[in-house]
Amino acid sequence: FVVKANKLGAEIQPTMYGHFFEDINYGADGGLYAELVKNRSFEFPNRLQGWKTFGKVSVQEDGPFDKNPHYVRLSSPGHAHKRTGLENEGFFGIGLKANEKYRFSVWAKGNAQKILVELIDPYSMGETQVLASGKIEINSSEWKKYELVLTSPVTLEEGHLRIFLASEGNVDLEHVSLFPVDTWKGRENGLRKDLVQALADTKPGVFRFPGGCIVEGTEIEDRYQWKNSVGPVENRPLNSNRWEYTFQHRYYPDYHQTYGMGFYELFLLSEDMGAEPLPIVNVGLACQYQNNDPKAHVPVDQLDSYIQDALDLIEFANGDESTQWGKLRAEMGHPAPFNLKFIGVGNEQWGPEYPERLKYFVDAIRKAYPDMKIIGSSGPNSEGKDFDYLWPEMKKLKVDLVDEHFYRPEDWFLKSGNRYDNYDRKGPKVFAGEYACHGKGKKWNHFHASLLEAAFLTGVERNADVVYMATYAPLLAHVKGWQWRPDLIWFDNLRSVRSCSWHVQNLYGHNKGTQVVPLLMDGKVVSGQADQNGLFASAVWDEPTKTYIVKVVNVSDKAQPVSIEFDGLKKKKLAGQATCITLHSDDPDAENTLDNPDMIVPQESQVAVDGETMQTEVGAQTFAVYRIAVQ
Ligand code: AHR
């Protein structure tokens, strides 16, 4: 390879590598959102779903939160040997860790009443074992919030929560909640720490939310409505989840969206990670898989409230306290703006109904917020064909970026290293918003798929003048409740594992550089075609660390000698040693698992640099990142 050291090319956008979050695979409720109680507000269609009841428990309907009106009444069982109570099963159980504290809270009313709260092991030796317990006195006939902190003495993946009436009389309970005290940044109504850490560790430049298909909804009334996801958490209404059903016809009847982790929390998370927030709003169309259904389309002349939702969202993120939505953000705890720069309209839509509607959003957003960057979509590309129809439409509408999705097999990734080499340099930029190699390996998140993603991303990086963002999808998956795979991060109730694809995205995120540097291979400009001896490569300069970073992906089955020569260094002198980070597995079908999370992780070594040249070898089936500093 020859690095044209003095010819700095396109700037690499700080947003280049990031994350795409969607509530799929129990990614939010039961996942990133640390709430441990399922159906805490008794609003699931089956009001007691997730709960077992004992004695006299009834569902009532005139609770203190108008958007979540249901609650339960615990009444005296009327017999000394009977008890009244209820038990929550959590999301595939309630994960408890030894010596960790859990904050139980509940809205309640009752006159001089008591409840007993227990963390239990429901399956211990055939009988229930109480792990921790405490009493709460309910001392008001008005609705009030009560709290109790319990410490678990043991680690248990599938605990339950029990509440008993511990007095004679009636107690009403609403919004029954249990959170680990130790959430991300110790926030109440917080997020699961290990999962946020796995996201933040990659230094994401952009964070897209809330989806995906859930932006659209199975039917239009099920669409994600951000206004329902802000304000007091107790009064955010339940929404169904498009991922209640999967394409394989599996059915998760308890999969709903509580909006507990809503847009405020998602903006805050973006800020915590230093990522640009990128919310997507509904364009007036339900999920594209429903497009023949008339219920899927909002007539073009009835889009006003949808457009207003988009405008109000920008006000929520950026408006000052004199504005309606800026005021709400400030009241929620964030007086400073979130500094929103990007907004996506529509997700993965097919056909002419999309640009017809998008046009009105673009006009309104441009008029009110001329600097806002608008992201359109080029369709799902599900047959592996490019969407010839939608790209020209996006150009006509002059959106700033186009969201492209590709869940494609290995040969597609192998052939697409040059995908962006000939893209129109004058049109909208690309947001590779959902990519994942769906390989034919024995495992879904196997190493070989991630190696081909690494190869593909060299082409993304070489074309940084066209591609501004790239995010893998889906992001999170519960091992006991997934609807889609592969995924970037898997978890159960206690543990999480970073896939090989996570390591690829992480290596790109930490080595993205600031400018592209031209790279030649055997005298020819590297083009990302698979016939280059199975080698894919890209080079960047990183201004803050004054370092050249060369990435080489060897997809072939043999180790290959590689020399990297720097041409045009002028007065710059390279350090005598380069750092080399490699990701490799002898078994292409191997994957990281919850039981063996570090099976395939990057290895670091040093390589000698002789003046302006570095001689090394890239192992078979290896992704290598070389960092060569200038002294
Ligand atoms: O990532 C899973 C789904 O894939 C997304 O919701 C959708 O945009 C795409 O079809």
Boltz pocket constraint, residues with backbone or C-beta under 6 A from the ligand:
constraints:
  - pocket:
      binder: B
      contacts: [[A, 22], [A, 24], [A, 211], [A, 212], [A, 213], [A, 214], [A, 347], [A, 348], [A, 380], [A, 405], [A, 434], [A, 473], [A, 474], [A, 484]]
      max_distance: 6.0
